[in-house]
Amino acid sequence: MATPPSPEQPTSPADASSSETEGEAREPTIHLDQFLKTCGVATGGQAKRLIQGGEVTVNGELETRRRRQLRVNDEVELDGVVYVVALS
């Protein structure tokens, strides 16, 4: 005789964002340092120094947090070049 499948583990409130409702997909994001690496403008260490050195702006504002979450259409500027975030 087969045993019935076990019920799924209940999720705690910490597992989900309070702004999300069931079935709603989360908006894709990327960290600022990872974005700079993906664009090919810096290595990980270079990205860290550029960001913390005050050389990067996000949507026209100085950003010194490497882990800043970027969303689709955010604009990242470095050395006068603007990169627009496009995620899938």
Backbone hydrogen bonds, N-H to C=O, Kabsch-Sander energy under -0.5 kcal/mol:
donor,donor_aa,acceptor,acceptor_aa,energy
15,D,12,S,-2.0
16,A,13,P,-0.8
20,E,17,S,-1.3
24,E,21,T,-2.2
30,I,70,L,-1.4
32,L,68,R,-1.6
33,D,66,R,-2.1
35,F,31,H,-2.5
36,L,32,L,-2.1
37,K,33,D,-1.7
38,T,34,Q,-2.7
39,C,35,F,-2.3
40,G,36,L,-0.6
40,G,37,K,-0.9
41,V,36,L,-1.7
42,A,36,L,-0.9
47,A,43,T,-2.9
48,K,44,G,-2.0
49,R,45,G,-2.1
50,L,46,Q,-2.8
51,I,47,A,-2.6
52,Q,48,K,-2.6
53,G,49,R,-1.6
54,G,51,I,-1.6
55,E,50,L,-2.4
57,T,77,E,-2.0
58,V,61,E,-2.9
59,N,75,E,-3.5
61,E,58,V,-1.6
63,E,56,V,-2.4
66,R,64,T,-0.7
68,R,65,R,-1.3
70,L,30,I,-3.1
70,L,68,R,-0.5
72,V,28,P,-0.5
73,N,85,V,-3.2
74,D,71,R,-2.2
76,V,74,D,-0.5
76,V,83,Y,-3.2
77,E,57,T,-2.6
78,L,81,V,-2.3
79,D,55,E,-0.6
81,V,78,L,-1.9
83,Y,76,V,-3.4
85,V,74,D,-2.7
